[in-house]
Amino acid sequence: MGNELFCLENLRVAYPQRGGEEPRWAVDDVSFTLQPGERMGLVGESGCGKSTLGRAAMRLLPASSRVEGRVMFQGQAVFDLTPNQLRKFRGEAVALIFQDPMTRLDPLMTIGNHCIETLQAHLPELSAKEAKEKALATLDKVKIPASRWNQYPHEFSGGMRQRVAIALALLLSPKLIVADEPTTSLDVTVSAQILQELTRLCSEENMALLLISHDLAMVAEYCDRIGVMYQGKMVEMGSTDAVFRNPQHEYTRSLLQAALHIQAVDEVENEDVSPSSLPSPQSPVPSPQSPILSVAELKQYYTIEPNFIERLFKAESQTIKAVDGINLELYPGEILGLVGESGCGKSTLSRTILQLIRPTSGKVEFLGKDLTKLSRQEVRACRRQIQMVFQDPHACLNPAMTVGQSIADPLLIHNLADAGTAKEQVLWMLEKVGLTPAELYYQRYPSDLSGGQQQRVAIARALITRPKLVICDEPVSMLDASVQSQVLDLMLQLKAEFELTYLFITHDLWLARFLCDRIAVMHGGKIVELGATKQIFAHPQHPYTQTLLAAAPLLART
């Protein structure tokens, strides 16, 4: 076998099919090897088989899946391991970092207990003190402070939960880490820190990394070798430099083209993408225009009460200032980007604007009305005009409802249509978001759709009530480059057609540059810099903005 750490030989995987159907291979005849300490990137569109391959490596596929070929780890066949060997293999030999940390974290356990449980299961010889010290040191590597040891997953932002999941994977110093989109919900600075930490550990511990990602720039920066998957097959493989400089397969070329389209640095192209010449509070206003949304001194504070033991030692309650005195104006027809690290308060701000959570203090004026002073009924009526597109479309679509029912739901909630006229409007909207033939998609369920198609359904659902303002919370961060490009172009097209205003929350700076007229940079619950997009990129004033820009991987540099 040689010195290979990990080896796939002619792997084919098919998921269970409905009665008597021919198997559709999610992974189709894939072979490759990984050496100790090697870092390999696996890229491709959603549904191409990347994650299936990662799960096959750890034998995490459904029992009824059809699997052919071999997976070898240090010369041992993974498919032949006994339950006891398999338990030891997962975590100590190979660790998997999932894309969605909530699938890895128990909502009833504190973060500290997650770490202790993992260590006790695999290293029972460690004392409680040693286990806690090791866990705190690992959490510190991913920038989770010791003060958050007793908190639960729901008290963390999405990005911070992902950092916890990465810490759990690193706890046992495995020989191979399979990282499935590990930094999707993280901002560029934390993403860079974690990947630098992972790559450093790979070098020091001779640990291999299989990085499954749709972020080509990230793969280019951190991986020695790259494999490109398309429709279950490995269509191209080689050193990262060779593949990016001279892609052989047509699909690889289209992926690179889509990524470079979003990261376009040409000034003229940027002007074409964001043609708006709207006033900015940072520059002279050419014509008087009232803001559609005005946020003044908005605060959202949370109090963490000490537990019983802490109260015995007279510990005081802690206050987390998630949103700390935000002032912001959004003008009709513009796209305002809100960027910042995970846990800085971006999503809390959006939920407070929508009054999904009532603010501690401050004002939110929408079309001249102060939403903070309205009753629940009045706020609900206003929500017809403000809609939200979430990061994970799968989480916001009811799996038991068809696509047609999901999109029609807001019309019925707001009494804007009866069942007959609602169907007409839904079919028309499905056409608008590019889900054709509309009649076919109308009957389908979310589970029948790809990630990009689900996000189109979520956009259709947000626009069906004809809102004036759409808050987009990381709407394309879970999509690969080619689908990202299509969804963003669709959003720009719909913006012009429906005269929309977007508040676009993202941790991807190149995406903000591609799409936004102005950018607000958020850090520690405050807006530290606000200005025209070109101005922010050309002359960042705040040290944090400069750090963000320096950390963002740029494909064009590779």
RODO-2510 file (C-alpha; in nm, 4 decimals, decimal comma):
residues 558
     n   res          X          Y          Z
     1     m     0,0000     0,0000     0,0000
     2     g     0,2930     0,2401     0,0431
     3     n     0,2800     0,5251     0,2951
     4     e    -0,0696     0,6501     0,2094
     5     l    -0,2712     0,7690     0,5076
     6     f    -0,6070     0,7551     0,3345
     7     c    -0,7046     0,5897     0,0085
     8     l    -1,0289     0,5720    -0,1931
     9     e    -1,0466     0,3031    -0,4623
    10     n    -1,3270     0,3121    -0,7235
    11     l    -1,5791     0,4373    -0,4643
    12     r    -1,9434     0,4428    -0,5736
    13     v    -2,2299     0,5442    -0,3431
    14     a    -2,6045     0,5414    -0,4187
    15     y    -2,8699     0,6481    -0,1671
    16     p    -3,1836     0,4371    -0,1138
    17     q    -3,4294     0,4764    -0,4063
    18     r    -3,8069     0,4463    -0,4190
    19     g    -3,9258     0,0939    -0,5106
    20     g    -3,7480    -0,0648    -0,8024
    21     e    -3,5758     0,2508    -0,9371
    22     e    -3,2266     0,2218    -1,0833
    23     p    -2,9609     0,3547    -0,8387
    24     r    -2,8396     0,7096    -0,9043
    25     w    -2,4738     0,7287    -0,8080
    26     a    -2,4105     1,0277    -0,5771
    27     v    -2,0389     0,9331    -0,5934
    28     d    -1,9408     0,7546    -0,9127
    29     d    -1,6091     0,5699    -0,9427
    30     v    -1,3880     0,8126    -0,7442
    31     s    -1,0280     0,7218    -0,6546
    32     f    -0,7560     0,9262    -0,4815
    33     t    -0,4994     0,9014    -0,2018
    34     l    -0,3949     1,1379     0,0778
    35     q    -0,0467     1,1382     0,2324
    36     p     0,0165     1,2245     0,6009
    37     g     0,0273     1,6030     0,6434
    38     e    -0,1207     1,6688     0,2968
    39     r    -0,3961     1,9267     0,2491
    40     m    -0,6433     1,8518    -0,0284
    41     g    -0,9402     2,0659    -0,1351
    42     l    -1,2557     1,9150    -0,2824
    43     v    -1,4756     2,1595    -0,4778
    44     g    -1,7906     2,1399    -0,6883
    45     e    -2,1523     2,2531    -0,6975
    46     s    -2,4108     2,1549    -0,4352
    47     g    -2,5340     1,8009    -0,4988
    48     c    -2,2153     1,6884    -0,6793
    49     g    -2,1250     1,4291    -0,4110
    50     k    -1,8571     1,6141    -0,2058
    51     s    -2,0270     1,5654     0,1328
    52     t    -2,1297     1,2067     0,0500
    53     l    -1,7636     1,1286    -0,0123
    54     g    -1,6689     1,2796     0,3273
    55     r    -1,9374     1,0775     0,5059
    56     a    -1,8366     0,7577     0,3246
    57     a    -1,4829     0,8093     0,4596
    58     m    -1,6220     0,7873     0,8154
    59     r    -1,8940     0,5296     0,7474
    60     l    -2,1699     0,7748     0,8291
    61     l    -2,3933     0,6830     0,5347
    62     p    -2,7498     0,5499     0,5885
    63     a    -2,7462     0,1714     0,6429
    64     s    -2,9500     0,1076     0,3269
    65     s    -2,7078     0,2991     0,0986
    66     r    -2,5465     0,1017    -0,1799
    67     v    -2,1651     0,1243    -0,1589
    68     e    -1,9059    -0,0227    -0,3945
    69     g    -1,5266     0,0092    -0,3909
    70     r    -1,2898     0,0477    -0,0953
    71     v    -1,1939     0,3107     0,1627
    72     m    -0,8572     0,2396     0,3283
    73     f    -0,7086     0,4181     0,6308
    74     q    -0,3448     0,3354     0,7133
    75     g    -0,3839     0,0105     0,5203
    76     q    -0,7014    -0,0953     0,7036
    77     a    -1,0398    -0,1288     0,5253
    78     v    -1,2812     0,1208     0,6877
    79     f    -1,5869    -0,0795     0,5756
    80     d    -1,4569    -0,3868     0,7671
    81     l    -1,4144    -0,2164     1,1084
    82     t    -1,6079    -0,3606     1,4048
    83     p    -1,8406    -0,1244     1,6027
    84     n    -1,5708    -0,0836     1,8740
    85     q    -1,2959    -0,0138     1,6210
    86     l    -1,5256     0,2268     1,4382
    87     r    -1,5967     0,4231     1,7586
    88     k    -1,2237     0,4633     1,8215
    89     f    -1,1622     0,5433     1,4532
    90     r    -1,4104     0,8338     1,4591
    91     g    -1,2516     1,1151     1,6531
    92     e    -0,9107     0,9654     1,7306
    93     a    -0,8104     0,8725     1,3733
    94     v    -1,0475     1,0804     1,1596
    95     a    -1,2610     1,3768     1,2712
    96     l    -1,5437     1,5308     1,0719
    97     i    -1,6377     1,8977     1,0928
    98     f    -1,9947     1,9412     0,9673
    99     q    -2,1289     2,2427     0,7779
   100     d    -2,4188     2,2922     1,0207
   101     p    -2,2866     2,2934     1,3793
   102     m    -2,6353     2,2379     1,5252
   103     t    -2,6255     1,8808     1,3895
   104     r    -2,3166     1,8251     1,6086
   105     l    -2,4214     2,0062     1,9279
   106     d    -2,6753     1,8891     2,1870
   107     p    -2,9037     2,1844     2,2781
   108     l    -2,9374     2,0490     2,6357
   109     m    -2,5623     2,0446     2,7075
   110     t    -2,3296     2,3330     2,7867
   111     i    -2,0274     2,3917     2,5640
   112     g    -1,7999     2,2757     2,8484
   113     n    -1,9928     1,9495     2,8880
   114     h    -1,9624     1,8812     2,5137
   115     c    -1,5838     1,9004     2,5446
   116     i    -1,5631     1,6957     2,8660
   117     e    -1,7919     1,4223     2,7253
   118     t    -1,5746     1,3857     2,4128
   119     l    -1,2535     1,3636     2,6179
   120     q    -1,3992     1,1173     2,8734
   121     a    -1,5287     0,8880     2,5959
   122     h    -1,1881     0,8629     2,4275
   123     l    -0,9348     0,9472     2,7016
   124     p    -1,0847     0,8128     3,0292
   125     e    -0,7409     0,8255     3,1955
   126     l    -0,7552     1,2081     3,2076
   127     s    -0,8572     1,3616     3,5418
   128     a    -1,1459     1,6152     3,5444
   129     k    -0,8920     1,8983     3,5924
   130     e    -0,6704     1,7814     3,3031
   131     a    -0,9737     1,7360     3,0756
   132     k    -1,0978     2,0893     3,1494
   133     e    -0,7506     2,2396     3,0937
   134     k    -0,7159     2,0602     2,7593
   135     a    -1,0673     2,1655     2,6548
   136     l    -1,0112     2,5334     2,7498
   137     a    -0,6801     2,5396     2,5589
   138     t    -0,8519     2,3993     2,2474
   139     l    -1,1452     2,6446     2,2767
   140     d    -0,8918     2,9264     2,3088
   141     k    -0,7366     2,8206     1,9754
   142     v    -1,0688     2,8920     1,8039
   143     k    -1,1200     3,2170     1,9996
   144     i    -1,3934     3,0977     2,2394
   145     p    -1,3241     3,2620     2,5787
   146     a    -1,3278     3,0581     2,9012
   147     s    -1,6140     3,2796     3,0299
   148     r    -1,8525     3,1026     2,7900
   149     w    -1,7798     2,7527     2,9272
   150     n    -2,1220     2,7193     3,0987
   151     q    -2,3324     2,8505     2,8112
   152     y    -2,5582     2,6500     2,5791
   153     p    -2,5429     2,6335     2,1954
   154     h    -2,8505     2,8584     2,1530
   155     e    -2,6635     3,1369     2,3376
   156     f    -2,3959     3,1450     2,0634
   157     s    -2,4127     3,2973     1,7159
   158     g    -2,3989     3,0585     1,4166
   159     g    -2,0319     3,1391     1,3596
   160     m    -1,9385     3,0812     1,7239
   161     r    -2,1215     2,7462     1,7239
   162     q    -1,9102     2,6485     1,4232
   163     r    -1,5954     2,7400     1,6160
   164     v    -1,7099     2,5076     1,8979
   165     a    -1,7635     2,2254     1,6446
   166     i    -1,4101     2,2808     1,5091
   167     a    -1,2684     2,2739     1,8644
   168     l    -1,4463     1,9397     1,9286
   169     a    -1,2838     1,7962     1,6146
   170     l    -0,9372     1,9149     1,7253
   171     l    -0,9673     1,7878     2,0860
   172     l    -0,8325     1,4387     2,0139
   173     s    -0,5558     1,5404     1,7669
   174     p    -0,6787     1,3106     1,4846
   175     k    -0,4550     1,2045     1,1934
   176     l    -0,7079     1,3251     0,9318
   177     i    -0,9661     1,6010     0,9485
   178     v    -1,2526     1,5903     0,6982
   179     a    -1,3816     1,9488     0,7027
   180     d    -1,7169     1,9805     0,5217
   181     e    -1,7646     2,3546     0,4530
   182     p    -1,6138     2,4321     0,7983
   183     t    -1,6078     2,8113     0,7636
   184     t    -1,9323     2,8762     0,5709
   185     s    -2,0852     3,0780     0,8556
   186     l    -1,7612     3,2456     0,9666
   187     d    -1,6289     3,5878     0,8757
   188     v    -1,2979     3,6248     0,6943
   189     t    -1,0828     3,7052     0,9990
   190     v    -1,2023     3,4096     1,2114
   191     s    -1,2059     3,1874     0,8998
   192     a    -0,8432     3,2833     0,8276
   193     q    -0,7401     3,2276     1,1925
   194     i    -0,9031     2,8824     1,2064
   195     l    -0,7653     2,7675     0,8712
   196     q    -0,4192     2,8948     0,9676
   197     e    -0,4539     2,6992     1,2937
   198     l    -0,5701     2,3868     1,1043
   199     t    -0,2876     2,4116     0,8502
   200     r    -0,0326     2,4751     1,1289
   201     l    -0,1548     2,1625     1,3123
   202     c    -0,1346     1,9663     0,9866
   203     s     0,2335     2,0609     0,9567
   204     e     0,3228     2,0121     1,3246
   205     e     0,1259     1,6915     1,3882
   206     n     0,1660     1,5503     1,0339
   207     m    -0,2150     1,5614     1,0167
   208     a    -0,3928     1,5445     0,6786
   209     l    -0,6825     1,7730     0,5828
   210     l    -0,9598     1,7046     0,3332
   211     l    -1,1261     2,0448     0,2905
   212     i    -1,4687     2,0241     0,1224
   213     s    -1,5685     2,3709     0,0123
   214     h    -1,7382     2,5835    -0,2521
   215     d    -1,5002     2,8732    -0,1748
   216     l    -1,2352     2,8478    -0,4479
   217     a    -1,0237     3,1318    -0,3087
   218     m    -1,0008     2,9599     0,0300
   219     v    -0,9034     2,6258    -0,1264
   220     a    -0,6418     2,8031    -0,3406
   221     e    -0,4889     2,9636    -0,0318
   222     y    -0,4805     2,6651     0,2059
   223     c    -0,4606     2,3426    -0,0020
   224     d    -0,1670     2,1784    -0,1830
   225     r    -0,3902     1,9758    -0,4131
   226     i    -0,7423     2,0158    -0,5500
   227     g    -1,0067     1,7756    -0,6794
   228     v    -1,3046     1,9044    -0,8787
   229     m    -1,6269     1,7010    -0,8618
   230     y    -1,9176     1,7209    -1,1046
   231     q    -2,2278     1,4968    -1,1018
   232     g    -2,0601     1,2412    -0,8739
   233     k    -1,7392     1,2080    -1,0761
   234     m    -1,3918     1,3494    -1,0122
   235     v    -1,3471     1,5488    -1,3357
   236     e    -1,0117     1,7113    -1,2546
   237     m    -0,7335     1,6692    -1,0021
   238     g    -0,3892     1,8175    -0,9645
   239     s    -0,1757     2,0631    -0,7707
   240     t    -0,3804     2,3707    -0,6757
   241     d    -0,1498     2,6021    -0,8697
   242     a    -0,1687     2,3944    -1,1896
   243     v    -0,5492     2,3549    -1,1786
   244     f    -0,6120     2,7253    -1,1155
   245     r    -0,3609     2,8449    -1,3751
   246     n    -0,4559     2,5994    -1,6462
   247     p    -0,7923     2,4284    -1,5837
   248     q    -0,8471     2,1352    -1,8205
   249     h    -1,2150     2,0533    -1,7719
   250     e    -1,4919     2,2818    -1,8963
   251     y    -1,6714     2,2646    -1,5573
   252     t    -1,3557     2,3769    -1,3692
   253     r    -1,3283     2,6731    -1,6079
   254     s    -1,6933     2,7688    -1,5471
   255     l    -1,6439     2,7517    -1,1644
   256     l    -1,3381     2,9785    -1,1853
   257     q    -1,5204     3,2195    -1,4137
   258     a    -1,8173     3,2434    -1,1718
   259     a    -1,5878     3,3054    -0,8713
   260     l    -1,3877     3,5704    -1,0562
   261     h    -1,7138     3,7376    -1,1669
   262     i    -1,8033     3,7957    -0,7998
   263     q    -1,4471     3,9017    -0,7121
   264     a    -1,4212     4,1300    -1,0170
   265     v    -1,1850     4,4134    -0,9346
   266     d    -1,2460     4,6197    -1,2448
   267     e    -1,3966     4,9562    -1,1495
   268     v    -1,6153     4,9813    -1,4602
   269     e    -1,7615     4,6348    -1,4051
   270     n    -1,8472     4,7282    -1,0478
   271     e    -2,0291     5,0357    -1,1695
   272     d    -2,2308     4,8213    -1,4099
   273     v    -2,3287     4,5853    -1,1282
   274     s    -2,4309     4,8562    -0,8804
   275     p    -2,5520     5,1474    -1,0903
   276     s    -2,7086     5,3326    -0,8006
   277     s    -2,6030     5,6924    -0,7359
   278     l    -2,7904     5,7178    -0,4106
   279     p    -2,7054     5,9683    -0,1396
   280     s    -2,4860     5,8547     0,1458
   281     p    -2,4712     6,0114     0,4905
   282     q    -2,0943     6,0254     0,4354
   283     s    -2,1200     6,2420     0,1209
   284     p    -2,3174     6,5508     0,0072
   285     v    -2,6792     6,4608    -0,0721
   286     p    -2,7567     6,5612    -0,4315
   287     s    -3,1355     6,5639    -0,3811
   288     p    -3,3438     6,5497    -0,0624
   289     q    -3,4599     6,1919    -0,0075
   290     s    -3,6193     6,0441     0,3036
   291     p    -3,4684     5,7203     0,4322
   292     i    -3,6932     5,4130     0,4061
   293     l    -3,5388     5,2816     0,7314
   294     s    -3,3840     5,4824     1,0104
   295     v    -3,2245     5,3232     1,3180
   296     a    -3,1312     5,5520     1,6080
   297     e    -2,9286     5,4567     1,9184
   298     l    -3,0523     5,0982     1,8944
   299     k    -2,9409     4,8695     2,1785
   300     q    -2,9962     4,5000     2,2397
   301     y    -2,8464     4,3781     2,5677
   302     y    -2,8632     4,0260     2,7126
   303     t    -2,7997     3,9323     3,0754
   304     i    -2,6343     3,6015     3,1673
   305     e    -2,7386     3,5087     3,5193
   306     p    -2,4860     3,3142     3,7324
   307     n    -2,5731     2,9490     3,8023
   308     f    -2,6295     2,8115     4,1547
   309     i    -2,2589     2,7371     4,2236
   310     e    -2,1485     3,0779     4,0901
   311     r    -2,4083     3,2518     4,3116
   312     l    -2,2573     3,0806     4,6190
   313     f    -1,9283     3,2539     4,5308
   314     k    -2,1103     3,5868     4,4866
   315     a    -2,0603     3,5924     4,1084
   316     e    -2,2410     3,8786     3,9372
   317     s    -2,4564     3,8575     3,6260
   318     q    -2,2860     3,9401     3,2946
   319     t    -2,4270     4,1742     3,0310
   320     i    -2,3638     4,0992     2,6626
   321     k    -2,4042     4,4082     2,4451
   322     a    -2,5043     4,2352     2,1197
   323     v    -2,6149     4,5641     1,9597
   324     d    -2,4692     4,8723     2,1250
   325     g    -2,5979     5,2105     2,0109
   326     i    -2,6441     5,1618     1,6336
   327     n    -2,7294     5,4574     1,4086
   328     l    -2,8091     5,3696     1,0474
   329     e    -3,0091     5,5057     0,7547
   330     l    -3,1159     5,3096     0,4480
   331     y    -3,2395     5,4908     0,1371
   332     p    -3,5011     5,3691    -0,1153
   333     g    -3,3526     5,1556    -0,3922
   334     e    -3,0054     5,1092    -0,2421
   335     i    -2,8204     4,7988    -0,1270
   336     l    -2,6513     4,8532     0,2081
   337     g    -2,4008     4,5845     0,3069
   338     l    -2,3535     4,4984     0,6745
   339     v    -2,0237     4,3150     0,7306
   340     g    -1,8405     4,1956     1,0404
   341     e    -1,7202     3,8889     1,2295
   342     s    -1,9465     3,6158     1,3651
   343     g    -2,0930     3,7195     1,6990
   344     c    -2,0562     4,0935     1,6265
   345     g    -2,4359     4,1453     1,6317
   346     k    -2,5290     4,1510     1,2589
   347     s    -2,8113     3,8958     1,2804
   348     t    -2,9302     4,0325     1,6173
   349     l    -2,9544     4,3773     1,4552
   350     s    -3,1647     4,2395     1,1672
   351     r    -3,3993     4,0577     1,4058
   352     t    -3,4334     4,3707     1,6202
   353     i    -3,5169     4,5815     1,3119
   354     l    -3,7914     4,3281     1,2284
   355     q    -3,9076     4,3385     1,5935
   356     l    -3,8692     3,9609     1,6192
   357     i    -3,6902     4,0608     1,9394
   358     r    -3,7802     4,3881     2,1099
   359     p    -3,4829     4,6228     2,1642
   360     t    -3,3476     4,7217     2,5057
   361     s    -3,3702     5,0830     2,3890
   362     g    -3,3579     5,2979     2,0753
   363     k    -3,5758     5,3633     1,7718
   364     v    -3,6478     5,1779     1,4461
   365     e    -3,8374     5,3966     1,1987
   366     f    -3,9727     5,2312     0,8838
   367     l    -4,1611     5,4479     0,6320
   368     g    -4,1987     5,7103     0,9047
   369     k    -4,3414     5,4736     1,1714
   370     d    -4,1502     5,3874     1,4903
   371     l    -4,1803     5,0063     1,4983
   372     t    -4,0697     4,9883     1,8627
   373     k    -4,3916     5,1665     1,9718
   374     l    -4,6345     4,9532     1,7697
   375     s    -4,8509     4,6729     1,9091
   376     r    -4,7945     4,3117     1,7988
   377     q    -5,0804     4,3341     1,5471
   378     e    -4,9447     4,6586     1,3983
   379     v    -4,5914     4,5163     1,3739
   380     r    -4,7307     4,2083     1,1987
   381     a    -4,9090     4,4300     0,9457
   382     c    -4,5829     4,6213     0,8823
   383     r    -4,3941     4,2964     0,8181
   384     r    -4,5741     4,2663     0,4861
   385     q    -4,3479     4,5529     0,3757
   386     i    -4,0268     4,4129     0,5358
   387     q    -3,9310     4,0565     0,4523
   388     m    -3,6263     3,8453     0,5285
   389     v    -3,4193     3,5921     0,3317
   390     f    -3,2293     3,3654     0,5708
   391     q    -2,8887     3,1977     0,5430
   392     d    -3,0152     2,8408     0,5403
   393     p    -3,3205     2,7991     0,3141
   394     h    -3,3694     2,4415     0,4336
   395     a    -3,4226     2,5632     0,7905
   396     c    -3,6848     2,8254     0,6956
   397     l    -3,8958     2,6071     0,4629
   398     n    -4,1440     2,3670     0,6236
   399     p    -4,0476     2,0165     0,5006
   400     a    -4,4140     1,9037     0,5226
   401     m    -4,5368     2,1824     0,2905
   402     t    -4,5008     2,1876    -0,0878
   403     v    -4,3131     2,4736    -0,2542
   404     g    -4,6493     2,6184    -0,3650
   405     q    -4,7901     2,6107    -0,0101
   406     s    -4,4727     2,7683     0,1372
   407     i    -4,4781     3,0631    -0,1047
   408     a    -4,8568     3,1135    -0,0749
   409     d    -4,8449     3,1121     0,3072
   410     p    -4,7524     3,4850     0,3533
   411     l    -5,0363     3,5864     0,1146
   412     l    -5,2892     3,3982     0,3273
   413     i    -5,1386     3,5190     0,6590
   414     h    -5,1712     3,8844     0,5487
   415     n    -5,5135     3,8292     0,3807
   416     l    -5,3745     3,9429     0,0443
   417     a    -5,5355     3,6650    -0,1588
   418     d    -5,7701     3,3662    -0,1408
   419     a    -5,6576     3,0124    -0,2307
   420     g    -5,7415     3,0515    -0,6033
   421     t    -5,5697     3,3855    -0,6683
   422     a    -5,2794     3,2844    -0,4403
   423     k    -5,1948     2,9930    -0,6716
   424     e    -5,1869     3,2237    -0,9766
   425     q    -4,9528     3,4652    -0,7962
   426     v    -4,7272     3,1818    -0,6763
   427     l    -4,6940     3,0348    -1,0273
   428     w    -4,6101     3,3822    -1,1615
   429     m    -4,3486     3,4316    -0,8861
   430     l    -4,1919     3,0875    -0,9521
   431     e    -4,1400     3,1967    -1,3143
   432     k    -3,9811     3,5215    -1,1917
   433     v    -3,7242     3,3393    -0,9747
   434     g    -3,6359     3,1004    -1,2585
   435     l    -3,8050     2,7837    -1,1273
   436     t    -3,9622     2,6587    -1,4479
   437     p    -4,1840     2,4845    -1,5397
   438     a    -4,3647     2,6517    -1,2488
   439     e    -4,6420     2,3875    -1,2263
   440     l    -4,3799     2,1167    -1,1651
   441     y    -4,2002     2,3091    -0,8863
   442     y    -4,5336     2,4127    -0,7309
   443     q    -4,5999     2,0463    -0,6377
   444     r    -4,2493     1,9636    -0,5124
   445     y    -4,1222     1,9513    -0,1538
   446     p    -3,8049     2,1327    -0,0303
   447     s    -3,6235     1,7965     0,0056
   448     d    -3,6603     1,7431    -0,3731
   449     l    -3,4634     2,0612    -0,4490
   450     s    -3,0934     2,1553    -0,4508
   451     g    -2,9602     2,4280    -0,2160
   452     g    -2,9724     2,6902    -0,4928
   453     q    -3,3319     2,6002    -0,5841
   454     q    -3,4361     2,6123    -0,2161
   455     q    -3,2874     2,9613    -0,1879
   456     r    -3,4887     3,0696    -0,4955
   457     v    -3,8031     2,9429    -0,3197
   458     a    -3,7047     3,1427    -0,0069
   459     i    -3,6586     3,4563    -0,2233
   460     a    -3,9971     3,3972    -0,3932
   461     r    -4,1591     3,3584    -0,0480
   462     a    -4,0034     3,6873     0,0694
   463     l    -4,1158     3,8797    -0,2413
   464     i    -4,4711     3,7440    -0,2757
   465     t    -4,6121     4,0146    -0,0419
   466     r    -4,4446     4,2872    -0,2547
   467     p    -4,2262     4,4295     0,0263
   468     k    -4,0391     4,7588     0,0077
   469     l    -3,7386     4,6351     0,2113
   470     v    -3,5744     4,2906     0,2065
   471     i    -3,3229     4,1964     0,4783
   472     c    -3,0885     3,9287     0,3415
   473     d    -2,8971     3,7454     0,6163
   474     e    -2,6056     3,5628     0,4453
   475     p    -2,8413     3,4465     0,1654
   476     v    -2,5770     3,2818    -0,0554
   477     s    -2,3076     3,1747     0,1929
   478     m    -2,4104     2,8071     0,1702
   479     l    -2,4082     2,8001    -0,2119
   480     d    -2,1207     2,7168    -0,4470
   481     a    -1,9694     2,9848    -0,6755
   482     s    -2,1717     2,9097    -0,9903
   483     v    -2,5076     2,8976    -0,8052
   484     q    -2,4072     3,2022    -0,5935
   485     s    -2,3528     3,3981    -0,9120
   486     q    -2,6935     3,2976    -1,0531
   487     v    -2,8790     3,3852    -0,7272
   488     l    -2,7031     3,7240    -0,6966
   489     d    -2,7805     3,8124    -1,0580
   490     l    -3,1430     3,7116    -0,9900
   491     m    -3,1531     3,9365    -0,6797
   492     l    -3,0225     4,2334    -0,8817
   493     q    -3,2756     4,1677    -1,1573
   494     l    -3,5651     4,1425    -0,9067
   495     k    -3,4449     4,4559    -0,7271
   496     a    -3,4850     4,6582    -1,0485
   497     e    -3,8184     4,4963    -1,1380
   498     f    -3,9837     4,5241    -0,7944
   499     e    -3,8078     4,8502    -0,6866
   500     l    -3,6607     4,6807    -0,3795
   501     t    -3,4237     4,8073    -0,1119
   502     y    -3,1819     4,5503     0,0356
   503     l    -3,0060     4,5334     0,3706
   504     f    -2,7475     4,2691     0,2792
   505     i    -2,5749     4,0980     0,5739
   506     t    -2,2608     3,9089     0,4768
   507     h    -1,9147     3,8093     0,5985
   508     d    -1,7888     3,7860     0,2392
   509     l    -1,6231     4,1177     0,1537
   510     w    -1,5944     4,0461    -0,2196
   511     l    -1,9647     3,9712    -0,2290
   512     a    -2,0347     4,3040    -0,0556
   513     r    -1,8104     4,4798    -0,3069
   514     f    -1,9886     4,3107    -0,5994
   515     l    -2,3394     4,3936    -0,4776
   516     c    -2,3542     4,6897    -0,2386
   517     d    -2,3695     5,0669    -0,2851
   518     r    -2,2587     5,1359     0,0722
   519     i    -2,1000     4,9223     0,3422
   520     a    -2,1381     4,9408     0,7215
   521     v    -1,8666     4,7552     0,9136
   522     m    -1,9818     4,6136     1,2474
   523     h    -1,7539     4,5138     1,5337
   524     g    -1,8432     4,4358     1,8964
   525     g    -2,2053     4,5492     1,8566
   526     k    -2,1094     4,8891     1,7092
   527     i    -2,0765     5,0245     1,3561
   528     v    -1,7122     5,1261     1,3332
   529     e    -1,7094     5,2439     0,9706
   530     l    -1,9737     5,3434     0,7160
   531     g    -1,9271     5,4701     0,3627
   532     a    -1,9504     5,4164    -0,0122
   533     t    -1,8254     5,0699    -0,1159
   534     k    -1,5389     5,2007    -0,3311
   535     q    -1,4313     5,4347    -0,0514
   536     i    -1,4241     5,1507     0,2082
   537     f    -1,2179     4,9246    -0,0213
   538     a    -0,9809     5,1945    -0,1462
   539     h    -0,9245     5,3790     0,1846
   540     p    -1,0392     5,1801     0,4904
   541     q    -1,0154     5,4078     0,7952
   542     h    -1,0768     5,1816     1,0944
   543     p    -0,8085     4,9261     1,1966
   544     y    -1,0751     4,6514     1,2095
   545     t    -1,1823     4,7212     0,8485
   546     q    -0,8168     4,7073     0,7432
   547     t    -0,7807     4,3684     0,9214
   548     l    -1,0940     4,2352     0,7473
   549     l    -0,9682     4,3378     0,4038
   550     a    -0,6212     4,1926     0,4663
   551     a    -0,7707     3,8567     0,5740
   552     a    -1,0079     3,8128     0,2758
   553     p    -0,8674     3,5522     0,0325
   554     l    -0,8696     3,6870    -0,3246
   555     l    -0,8731     3,4402    -0,6112
   556     a    -0,7188     3,6864    -0,8536
   557     r    -0,4002     3,6945    -0,6401
   558     t    -0,3384     3,3202    -0,6789
***
